[in-house]
Amino acid sequence: MPVFDYQAINKQGKEISGLIDADSEKSVRNRLRSQDLIPLSISLSSRTSSDTNIFSRFKLNKNNLSVAELALVTRQLATLLSSGLPVDESLLAIAQQSENARIANIISSVRAKVMEGHSLSASMAEFKHAFPELYRATIHAGEHSGYLDKVLDNLAEYTEKQFYFKQKVKQASIYPSLMIFVSTMIVVFLLIYVVPQMVDVFKDSGHQLPILTVGLLNLSNFLQKFGIYLLLVLISIFFAFKRALKQKNNKYKFHKFLLRLPLASKLIKVSNTARYARTFGILTQAGVPVLEAMNTSNQVVTNVVIHEALLSARQKVKEGVNISRALKETSFFPAMSIHLIASGESSGKLEIMLDRAASYQEKDIENLIATFISLFEPVMILVMGFVVLLIVLAILLPIFQMNQFVS
């Protein structure tokens, strides 16, 4: 839908301007008059002008926000609302100062809905890919409690923590990924180009080559002839695997298998339960009912097995079981977190203890990642050393045999 820039006069005689989405200029005038505004000028916004090329239009239609963008928008909105600005003016300020046309377009469209009389959470529901269910549920609770600015401030802190945590995970994975890639490329280069040239020298001698050398040559010949086909097969297997995971039964089995792996199991459990506890805490603090908060919090859990277990925990809470006991019976939460949640229930400070439990588990994740990286480096060096040793031996063994023959 096109977005129009408008200038109008309100009841107090003050000139205001903004953005509004509508089918036509006539629709914009009718909507402004229905809001007791006198339109002065209306023009099609440059962001959605008809002369926009197809590529730009496609980019603008991607109505989603990254974690970093969502954190920035939330912090800006919380700051503006805390300073006393109305919601519509706060949204207008964010849209006007944003250098990203896509973000400005989303915020402008949300503002247009707010100007029509919709609540902020209902307006954001038009952009479900940009504003997750957790986000909208928290804002909805803040609107009903009358503390939208405070709720947004907590939400901004939550999204910023989520962004920083994802950045830490990405930074931690760069080194292992780079090391695996470079090591693989070096080995492939040695097998395809270096080994054949070195070993070809000994072929003309007429002596039988060692088994290790013959095996390495066969592997080298295979990669030279069928390497590209092997790569295509691996890519095909990868996409076939991803497609198979779209089936619920296959996904459940795979996620159950991951929970049996030693290090991966703990990382998956701790990361999912930490997100759940953090989300549960912020929703409870915003005044969302417990059952609704548990249901919304479960949306951030990525492992299907843990997701199903937490659904069962919610059902038990609905039947009258304590939250701490229901979560304990899932067997996925660490004992420390269960004790903190139980303490929060008994003291009436559940949201505070949920936040502490999440912080405890997030530190545990950081320690796990640090341990993994510290173990990965020596293991990778040993593996690479072993592979290079095999290649060197495959080249040197024929030399030793020739020396013995000469002797």
N, C-alpha and C positions, 0 to 999 in steps of 0.2 A: 504494500500500500504506500502511495506517495507521502512524503513528509513536507509540510508547508511551514515557512517562516511567516509569522504574523506580528503586527503591532496593533494594539487596541487600547481603549480607555476604560478603566473600571468605574465603579460607583463613586469612588472618592475623587474622580477626575485625574487619577494618576495614569500616566502612559506606561504600559507594560508590553513586553515582547516575549516570544517563545516559539516553540515548535509544536506542531500538531499533525497527526496522521489522519487523512481523510481521502475519500474517493475523488473529490473535486473541490475547487475553490468555493463553490456554492455551499457545499457541505461544511466547509470550515466556517463560513459566515454564519450559517444557521447554528452551529455548535457554540460559537463565540457569543451570539445573541442569547442563546439559552442559558449562558452563564452570566448574563447581565453585563456583557462586555460590548463596547462599541468598536467594531473593526475599522482600522485606519488604512492598513495595507496588508496584502496577502500575496506571497510569491512562493513558487516551488523551490524547496530547499536544494542547494547545490549538491547535497549528499545523495539525493535520489533523482536528480535531473534526468530527463529523458535521453539526453545525449551521453549518459554514462555508458561506458563500454561494457560488453558482456562479462568480461573478467572481473571488473570492479563490482558489478552488480552481484555476481556470484559470491564474491568475498563478503559483501554487506549482508547477504542473506544467510550467512553462517551465524545464526543468532546464538552464539555461545561465548562464554568468557573463561579464560584460563584461571587457575587458582590465584596467580599473581594479580591478574586484572580484577578479579572479584574482591581480593583483599584490599586493593587500592580504592576501588569504588566504595566498599563498605566503610573504610576508614574515613574517606572524604564525606560520606553521607552522615556518619556518626558525629564528625566534627562540626559540620554545618548545622545539624539539628540541635546539638548541644549549645550552639551559640544563639539559638532562638529563632532561626529561619524556619518558615513553613516547609512542608515536604516538597511542594511543587517548585518553590524557589530554589531549594537545595538541589533538586534534580536538574533544574535548568542550569545552575552554576556548574555542576559536574559535567553536563553535556557540552556547555560552551567552552570550558577550559580543557576538555579532553582533546588531545592531538590525534587520537585514533578514531577514524570515522565510524568504524563498526561499533565501538563502545558508545560513542555519542549518539548513534542511531538507536541503539537499544535503550539507553537512558531516556532519550527524547520520546520514544514510543511508550515507555513506562509512565513518563510524566503526562503524556496525552491521556492515558487511561485514568490517572489520578485526577486530572482536570475535569474529566467527565463525571467524577463522583465516586469512582471505585477506590477501595482501600489500596495501600501500597503493596500488601502481600498478594491481593487479587490481581493487581496490575502486573506484578512480576510473574504471576502464573502463566501469562501469555508467552513467557520466554523460559520454559522449563529447562532448556539446555544451559541457559546462562545462570539461572538461580535454582539450585537444587532444592529438593523437598525439605531437607533440614533447614535450609536458609529461610524459605518461605514460612515454614511452621514457626520458627523462632520469631520472625517479624510479626506474624499474625498474633502470637501470644503477647508481644510487646505492645501492639496496637490496643489489644483488649485490656491490658493491665495499666495502660497510660504511661508506661516508662519506655517508650520506643527508643529514645536517645541512649538510655543506659543499656538496653538490650542490644542495640546496634554496636555500641562500644564493646560489649562482650563478644559479639559476633565478629567484629573486626579483629579482635585479639585472637579469636579461634581460627579464622581464615589465615591470618598471618602466621600463626604457629604451624598450621597445616602446610602452608607454602614453604616455610623454612625447613620443615621436616622432609618434605619431598626433595628440596634442594640438597639436603644432606645426603639422602639416599642416592640421588643422581651423582653427586660428587664422589661418593664412596665407590660407586660402581664404574666410574670412568677408568681408574687405574687397572682393575682386574680385566675389564673388557678390552682395553688397549693392549695389555700384556698378552692376552689370549690371541688376539688378532695378529699382532706382530710376530709372535712365536709361530703361529700356524703358517703365516706367509713365508717366514724364513725356512721352515722345514720343507714346505712345498717347493720353494725355489731350489733348495739343495737337491731334492729328489728329482726334479724335472730337468734342471740344467747342469748342476755341478757333478753329481754322482755319475751320470752316464759318460761324461767326457773323461772323468778320472779313471773309470773302470774300463772303458774302451781300450785303454793303453795295454791292459793285461790280457785282453781277449785274443790278440794275435800271437801270444806266446805259446798257445796250444795246450797250456796246462789247465787242469780242471780248477775252476774257481771255488772258493769256500761257500758253504751253504748260506751263510749270512749275506755274503756279497750277491749270490744268485737271487736270494729272496728280495734284497733291496733293489736289484736291477729289474726284477719282475714287477715290483711295486711301482718303480719309476716308469717302466714302459706302459703299465696300466694307466697311470695318471696322464701320461702324454697322449695316449690314444682315446681314453674314455673319461678324462677329467671333467670335461665340459658336460658330458652326459650325467656323470655322478653328481655334479653340482645341480643340474636340473632336477634330478631325482630327489635330492635332499630338499630342494625348494618345494617340489610337489608334495613330498611327505609332510613338510611343515604346514602348507596350506590345507592339506587334507586333515591333518591333526586339528587345526584350528576350527575347521568346519565340523568335525566330529564333536568337538567340545561344545558346540551350540546345542546339542541334544542334552537335555537335563540329566538323564541317567549317566551318560558318558562323563559329563562334567563333574557329577557327584563322585563317581569312582576315581577320577583323576585327582580331585581335591582330597579325597580320603587317602589316596596313595601318597600325596605330598605330606600329609600329616604324619606319615610313618618314617619319613626321612629324618635323620638325626638333627642336623643343624637347621635345615629348612623348616622343620616342624615347629621348633620353638619360635623362630622368626615370624612365621605365619600366625601362630597363636597370639603372640605378644602384640604384634602390629594391629591385628584385627580387634582384639579386646581393648587395646588402648584407644583406638578410634571410637569404639562403641562407648567406652566409659566417658571420653571427652565429650562426645555428642550428647549422651544421656545427661551429663552434668549441665551443659549449657541450656538444654531444653528445660530441665527441671528448674534451673535458676530463672528462666524466662516465664515460668508459671504454667508450662504445658503439663497436663495430667500425666501421671506415671505411665499408664498403659499406652497412651498415645506417644509419649516420649520414647518408650521402649520400642514401639513399632517403627517410628521414624529413625531411631538410632540404628536399627538393624539394617537400614538401607546402605549404610557406609561399610558394612561387612562384606568383603569380597569372596571369602571362602564359603562355598555352599554348605559344607558340613557344619561349620560354626554357625552359619546363618540359620539353618534348620534347628540347631540346638537352642539358639536364642529365641526362636519362635516358640519352642516348647516351654522355655523359661517364662516368657510373657504369659502364656496360657496358665502356668502354675500360679503366677502372681495374681492373675485375674480370678483364680479359684481361692485365693486367700493366703498363699504361701509368701513368706518374706522374700524381698528382692535378693538379699545376700544369699539366702539358702537356694533360691531358684537358680541363681547364677553359678553357685558352687557346684550344683548337680550337673551342670554342663561339662565340668572337668576341664574347661579351657582357661579359666581365670586363675592367676597365681594366688597363693594363700594370703599374701600381704594385701592384695586388692580386695579380696573377700572380707578380710578383717576391717579394712578401712570403710567399705560400704556398709557393713554391719554396724560399725560405730556411728556412721552417719544416720542410719535408720533410727537407732536408739536415742541419739542426741537431737534429732530433728534437723541436722545439717547435712542432708544427703548430697546436695549439689556440691558442697565444699569437699566432702570426702571423695566423691566421684572425680572431681578435678585433681585431687591429690593422687588418687589411684592411677589416673591417666598419666600424670607427670612421672610417677614411679615406673610405670611400664615403658614410657617413652625413653627414659634413661636406660632401662634394661635393653631396649632396642639398639640404642647408640653403642652400648657395651658389646652387644652381639655383633654388630657391624664391624666395630673396631677389632674384635677377636677374629672375625672371619678374614679381614684384610691382613692382619698380622700373621695368620696361618697360611693364607693363600700364597703370599710372596715366596716363602721358602719351599712350599710344596711345588709351586710352578717352576722354580729354579731347579729343583731336583728332577722333575719330569723332563724339562727341556734338556738338562744335563745328560739324562739317560738316553734321550732320543739322539742327541748330537754324538754321544759316545758310540751308539750303534752305527751311526753313519761313518764315523771316523774309523771304527774297527772294520767295517765293510770295505773301506778303501785301503787300510793298512795291511789286512790279512794277506791279500795277494802279493804285497811287497815282501812280507816275511817269507812266504812260500818261495818266491823267486830267489831270495837270498839263500835259503836252504838248498835250493836246486843247484845254484851256482857253487855253493860250498861242496 
